[in-house]
Amino acid sequence: MVANIRSGSSPGGALHYNKEKVDKDEAEVLFWQKMLEPFDKHGRLDVDACMESFWPYLEANRRTTNTVFHASLNPSPEDKLTDDQLRDIAQEYMERMGYGNQPYIVFKHKDISREHLHLVSLRVDEQGRKIIDSHEYDRSMSVLRELERKYDLHPSIKGEEQTDTPDLRKVNYKAGNVKQQISSVIRSCLRNYNCSSYGEFRTLLELFNVSVEERTGTIDGRNYAGIVYGALTDDGYGTGTPIKSSKIGKDVGYKALQRYYENSKMKLKEDGNLARLRQTVRDAMSPHNTRDEFRQLLKADGIDTIFRINPVGRIYGVTFIDHYAGIVANGSVLGNEFSANVFNELYSAPNEKRQVAEQHADRKHELRSRTANPISGFVNAVLDLADTQVQEEQQRIQKRRRRKKLCLIVNLILVANDLISHQILVIMNCN
């Protein structure tokens, strides 16, 4: 059995995710503890009712940022368990992990051939104190080994821990229902990964054929900010109509993302959270490996490596996505020894490949300029409208200012003419 444990700032995201599965008959509520009835009068899962059970704990919270405990328990496909056995396993797991007295709800997912459980609870008790989570991974592994022996389950196999996120499939534009595909990927990424910057989040989404574009500016002295998402082809080109974040929900909008980045930064600064990723990358770095071999070594440990390479083959950036730990980190976040310059020296492109790349760089740029721009190009078609509106508003403001200035000049001229006429009459009368 394999467990994946995630954290989050609000249980609403985890509950909405499971509700989507329940509504599509891809999951069901197995049981709940210390919670109010989680269904409405029509028998549908009610997220607000679930939140009512959590609110007293959240309001008592003292200083814990990531208040959500969201775990998935994944038996081997060869283990055929009854609902009663799954309930017992979930209860024992929560008890031994220190959440036995917490309110929690357990969902059984059946959207893939291997049925598995999702458990949603809180990391703070009714006094607002944080549940002890030190060495959580090691304790979880120990509990799972005991459960495997007790229930005669098949032992987990290294690498299975990456197979429990069926919602994180690449968006397939041709399959239709693109908005639902995109929103599912976005929310799953926000729930299951920590990204401390917009660039890291964009890299993560691109892995699943989703683009994200951030646009900020000023209109008439007021700042604005927005997010637009879209679908990508497998080669990174935009396809279809972009979707504003407001069409999906506030939880994926600009302000929500800023909070998410800050929470992720705090999480990644905690002692030990980046230790495994650093050591795994360090172990794979060797002058005897090729760039592809380095990627494959990390892939075996559940880590995707994304190199950003310019047209002549030089590495100018690298991002690591640890699917097991739910961490997305640029090399600079891990430390100087993982910078782009280090990897460029370690895995520089051969001279002949650089020459070929240089010869084809202009041709490639010309080809792309005649087709859809990668990632953000198709989004700009929509966002240009906002820029146009800004420019038009600025032009209107400038016209009003010029009109006021012209009127002022005309009035001054009229006043001056009156004064001159008056002076002439005075002089004539004197004569």
C-alpha positions in Angstrom: 0.0 0.0 0.0 1.2 3.5 -0.8 0.2 6.7 0.9 0.5 10.3 -0.4 0.1 13.0 2.1 -0.6 16.6 1.1 -1.1 19.9 2.9 -3.2 22.9 2.1 -4.4 26.2 3.5 -8.1 25.4 3.3 -10.0 22.1 3.3 -12.4 23.6 0.7 -10.1 22.7 -2.2 -9.8 19.0 -1.1 -13.6 18.8 -0.5 -14.5 20.3 -3.9 -12.1 17.9 -5.6 -13.7 14.9 -4.0 -17.2 16.3 -4.6 -16.5 16.5 -8.3 -15.6 12.8 -8.3 -18.7 11.9 -6.3 -21.0 14.0 -8.6 -19.5 12.1 -11.6 -20.1 8.8 -9.8 -16.3 8.2 -9.8 -16.2 8.2 -6.0 -18.4 7.7 -2.9 -18.4 8.8 0.7 -17.2 5.7 2.7 -17.7 7.2 6.2 -17.1 10.2 8.3 -16.1 10.9 11.9 -16.9 13.8 14.3 -18.7 15.6 11.5 -22.3 16.7 10.8 -24.3 14.9 8.1 -22.3 15.8 4.9 -25.3 15.5 2.6 -28.1 17.9 1.7 -31.8 17.0 1.6 -31.4 15.7 -1.9 -28.7 13.3 -0.9 -25.9 15.2 -2.6 -22.5 15.9 -0.9 -22.6 19.4 0.6 -19.2 21.1 0.9 -20.7 23.8 3.1 -22.0 21.2 5.6 -18.6 19.6 5.8 -17.0 23.0 6.4 -19.3 23.7 9.3 -17.7 20.7 11.1 -14.3 22.1 10.4 -14.9 25.8 11.2 -14.6 25.6 15.0 -11.1 24.0 14.6 -10.0 26.6 12.0 -11.3 29.5 14.1 -9.3 28.2 17.1 -6.2 27.9 15.0 -3.3 29.8 16.5 -0.6 30.1 13.8 -0.6 27.0 11.6 -0.6 28.0 7.9 -1.2 24.7 6.2 -4.3 23.4 8.2 -5.3 20.6 5.8 -4.4 17.0 6.1 -5.3 15.3 2.8 -4.0 11.7 2.3 -4.6 9.1 -0.3 -4.2 5.4 0.5 -3.5 3.2 -2.5 -3.7 -0.6 -2.1 -2.1 -2.8 -4.8 -4.4 -3.6 -7.8 -4.1 -7.2 -6.6 -5.7 -6.5 -3.3 -9.5 -6.9 -3.5 -10.9 -5.3 -0.3 -14.4 -4.9 0.9 -15.8 -1.5 2.1 -15.7 -2.7 5.7 -12.0 -3.6 5.3 -11.3 -0.2 3.7 -13.1 1.5 6.6 -11.0 -0.4 9.2 -7.8 0.4 7.3 -8.6 4.1 7.1 -9.6 4.3 10.8 -6.4 2.6 11.9 -4.3 4.7 9.7 -5.7 7.9 11.0 -5.5 6.7 14.6 -1.8 5.7 14.3 -1.0 9.0 12.5 -2.4 11.0 15.4 -5.7 12.1 13.7 -8.0 9.6 15.5 -9.8 12.3 17.5 -10.0 14.8 14.5 -13.1 15.3 12.3 -12.5 13.7 9.0 -14.2 12.2 6.0 -13.2 9.3 3.8 -13.9 8.9 0.1 -13.5 5.7 -1.9 -12.4 6.5 -5.5 -13.2 4.2 -8.3 -12.2 6.3 -11.3 -9.4 3.9 -12.2 -9.1 0.2 -12.0 -7.4 0.3 -8.6 -9.8 1.5 -5.9 -8.2 3.9 -3.4 -9.1 6.1 -0.5 -8.9 9.9 0.0 -9.0 11.1 3.6 -9.6 14.8 4.4 -9.0 16.2 7.9 -7.3 19.1 9.7 -3.9 19.5 11.2 -5.1 21.6 14.1 -7.1 20.3 17.1 -10.1 21.8 18.8 -7.8 24.1 20.9 -6.1 25.3 17.7 -2.9 23.4 18.4 -1.1 21.8 15.5 -1.1 18.0 15.3 2.4 16.7 15.6 3.6 15.9 12.1 7.4 15.4 12.6 8.8 12.6 10.5 5.4 12.2 8.9 6.7 10.3 5.9 8.6 7.8 7.9 5.8 7.2 10.4 3.3 6.8 7.5 5.6 4.1 5.9 5.8 2.3 9.2 2.0 2.3 9.7 1.5 1.1 6.2 3.9 -1.9 6.6 2.0 -2.9 9.8 -1.4 -2.6 8.0 0.0 -4.7 5.1 0.9 -7.5 7.5 -2.3 -7.3 9.5 -4.6 -7.4 6.4 -2.3 -9.6 4.3 -1.9 -7.0 1.6 0.7 -6.9 -1.2 3.7 -4.8 -0.3 4.2 -1.5 -2.2 6.6 -1.3 -5.1 9.0 1.6 -5.5 7.5 4.1 -7.9 3.9 3.2 -7.3 3.5 6.4 -5.3 3.2 8.4 -8.5 0.1 6.5 -9.7 -2.5 7.9 -7.3 -3.4 11.1 -9.1 -5.7 10.1 -11.9 -7.0 13.7 -12.1 -3.6 14.9 -13.2 -3.7 13.7 -16.8 -2.7 15.9 -19.7 -5.4 18.0 -21.1 -6.7 16.5 -24.4 -8.4 19.3 -26.4 -9.9 16.9 -28.9 -11.6 15.0 -26.2 -13.8 18.0 -25.5 -15.0 19.4 -22.1 -11.8 21.4 -22.1 -12.9 23.8 -19.3 -13.5 20.9 -16.9 -10.2 19.3 -17.9 -8.3 22.5 -17.3 -10.0 23.3 -14.0 -9.4 19.8 -12.7 -5.7 20.0 -13.5 -5.3 23.5 -12.0 -7.0 22.6 -8.7 -5.1 19.3 -8.4 -1.8 21.1 -8.9 -2.7 23.7 -6.3 -3.7 21.0 -3.9 -0.9 18.5 -4.5 2.2 20.7 -5.2 4.0 23.6 -3.6 5.2 26.3 -6.1 6.8 29.4 -4.7 6.6 31.5 -7.9 4.5 32.1 -11.0 7.2 30.7 -13.2 7.3 27.4 -11.3 3.5 27.1 -11.4 3.5 27.8 -15.1 6.1 25.1 -15.6 4.1 22.6 -13.6 0.9 23.3 -15.6 2.6 23.1 -18.9 3.6 19.5 -18.0 -0.2 18.7 -18.2 -0.9 20.8 -21.3 -2.3 23.8 -19.5 -1.0 27.4 -20.0 -1.3 30.2 -17.5 -0.8 33.9 -18.3 -0.5 36.6 -15.7 -1.3 40.2 -16.8 -1.1 43.3 -14.6 -1.3 47.0 -15.4 -2.9 50.4 -14.5 -6.1 52.0 -15.8 -6.7 55.6 -14.9 -4.4 55.3 -11.9 -6.0 52.1 -10.7 -4.1 48.8 -10.7 -5.6 45.7 -12.2 -4.4 42.0 -12.3 -5.8 38.9 -13.9 -5.1 35.3 -14.9 -6.1 33.5 -18.1 -5.7 29.8 -18.6 -5.7 27.7 -21.8 -5.1 24.3 -23.4 -1.8 23.4 -25.0 -0.9 20.8 -27.6 1.8 18.3 -26.8 4.4 20.4 -28.5 3.6 23.5 -26.4 1.4 25.5 -28.7 -1.9 27.1 -27.6 -5.2 25.7 -28.9 -8.8 26.7 -28.5 -10.3 29.6 -26.7 -8.5 30.9 -23.5 -10.5 30.9 -20.2 -10.5 33.7 -17.7 -9.9 32.6 -14.1 -13.2 34.1 -13.1 -15.0 31.5 -15.3 -13.4 28.8 -13.2 -13.5 30.2 -9.7 -11.9 32.7 -7.3 -9.7 29.9 -5.9 -7.7 29.9 -9.1 -7.6 33.7 -9.6 -4.7 36.2 -9.2 -5.2 36.9 -5.5 -5.6 33.2 -4.6 -2.4 32.4 -6.5 -0.4 35.1 -4.7 -1.5 33.5 -1.3 -0.6 30.1 -2.7 2.9 31.2 -3.6 3.5 32.8 -0.2 2.2 29.7 1.6 4.4 27.5 -0.6 7.5 29.6 0.2 6.8 29.2 3.9 6.3 25.5 3.5 9.5 25.0 1.5 11.5 27.0 4.1 10.6 24.5 6.8 13.5 22.3 7.8 14.0 19.2 5.8 11.4 19.8 3.1 13.9 20.2 0.3 16.5 17.8 1.7 15.3 14.7 -0.3 15.1 16.6 -3.6 18.5 18.2 -3.1 20.2 14.9 -2.3 18.4 13.0 -5.1 19.5 15.6 -7.7 23.0 15.7 -6.3 23.3 12.0 -6.5 22.2 12.0 -10.2 24.7 14.8 -11.2 27.7 13.3 -12.9 30.0 14.2 -15.8 29.7 10.6 -16.9 26.0 11.0 -17.6 24.4 12.6 -20.6 21.6 15.2 -20.2 19.0 12.5 -21.0 20.5 10.0 -18.7 20.4 12.6 -15.9 16.7 13.1 -16.6 16.0 9.3 -16.6 17.8 8.8 -13.2 15.5 11.4 -11.6 12.5 10.1 -13.4 13.0 6.8 -11.7 12.7 8.6 -8.3 9.5 10.4 -9.4 11.2 13.7 -10.3 10.7 15.4 -13.7 13.5 17.7 -14.9 12.6 20.6 -17.2 15.6 22.3 -18.8 15.1 25.7 -20.4 17.4 25.8 -23.4 18.0 28.7 -25.9 18.2 28.2 -29.7 21.9 27.5 -29.6 21.6 24.7 -27.0 22.6 26.6 -23.8 20.8 25.8 -20.6 19.6 29.0 -19.0 17.2 27.6 -16.4 16.1 24.3 -14.8 13.1 23.3 -12.8 12.6 20.1 -10.8 9.1 18.7 -10.1 9.1 16.1 -7.3 5.8 14.3 -7.7 6.2 12.3 -4.6 6.9 15.2 -2.2 4.7 17.7 -4.2 7.5 20.2 -4.7 8.3 22.3 -7.7 11.6 24.2 -7.4 13.9 26.0 -9.7 17.6 25.1 -9.4 18.2 28.5 -7.7 15.8 27.6 -4.9 17.8 24.4 -4.2 21.1 26.3 -4.0 24.0 27.6 -6.1 25.3 24.1 -6.8 22.1 23.5 -8.8 22.2 26.7 -10.9 21.7 26.8 -14.6 25.4 27.6 -15.2 26.4 24.5 -13.3 24.1 22.3 -15.4 25.2 24.0 -18.6 28.8 23.2 -17.9 27.9 19.7 -16.8 25.6 18.9 -19.8 26.6 21.3 -22.5 25.4 20.5 -26.0 28.1 19.1 -28.4 29.7 21.6 -30.8 28.2 20.0 -33.8 24.7 20.2 -32.3 25.3 23.9 -31.4 26.2 24.6 -35.0 23.1 22.9 -36.3 20.9 24.8 -33.8 22.4 28.1 -34.8 21.8 27.4 -38.5 18.2 26.5 -37.8 17.4 29.1 -35.1 16.2 31.8 -37.6 14.2 29.3 -39.6 12.5 28.0 -36.5 11.7 31.5 -35.4 10.2 32.3 -38.8 8.1 29.2 -38.8 6.7 29.8 -35.3 5.9 33.4 -36.2 3.6 32.1 -39.0 1.9 29.7 -36.6 0.4 29.9 -33.2 2.8 31.2 -30.6 3.8 28.7 -27.9 2.1 28.9 -24.6 1.3 32.6 -24.2 0.9 33.6 -27.8 -2.8 32.5 -28.2 -3.5 34.1 -24.8 -2.2 37.4 -26.0 -4.9 37.5 -28.6 -7.4 37.9 -25.8 -5.3 40.0 -23.5 -4.6 42.5 -26.2 -8.2 43.6 -25.9 -7.4 44.7 -22.3 -4.3 46.6 -23.6 -6.5 48.2 -26.3 -9.0 49.3 -23.7 -6.2 50.8 -21.5 -4.8 52.7 -24.5 -8.3 54.0 -25.5 -9.0 55.1 -22.0 -5.6 56.9 -21.8 -6.3 58.6 -25.1 -9.7 59.8 -23.9 -8.1 61.2 -20.8 -5.5 63.1 -22.9 -8.2 64.5 -25.2 -10.2 65.8 -22.2 -7.0 67.4 -20.8 -6.2 69.0 -24.2 -9.8 70.3 -24.4 -9.7 71.8 -21.0 -6.4 73.5 -21.8 -7.7 74.9 -25.0 -10.8 76.3 -23.3 -8.6 77.9 -20.7 -6.4 79.5 -23.4 -9.5 80.8 -25.2 -10.9 82.3 -22.0 -7.6 84.0 -21.3 -7.6 85.5 -24.8 -11.2 86.8 -24.4 -10.3 88.3 -21.0 -7.2 89.9 -22.5 -9.3 91.3 -25.4 -11.7 92.8 -22.9 -8.9 94.4 -21.0 -7.3 95.9 -24.2 -10.7 97.2 -25.4 -11.3 98.8 -22.0 -7.8 100.5 -22.0 -8.4 101.8 -25.5 -11.7 103.4 -24.4 -10.0 104.9 -21.4 -7.3 106.5 -23.6 -9.8 107.8 -26.1 -11.9 109.5 -23.3 -8.8 111.0 -21.9 -7.9 112.6 -25.2 
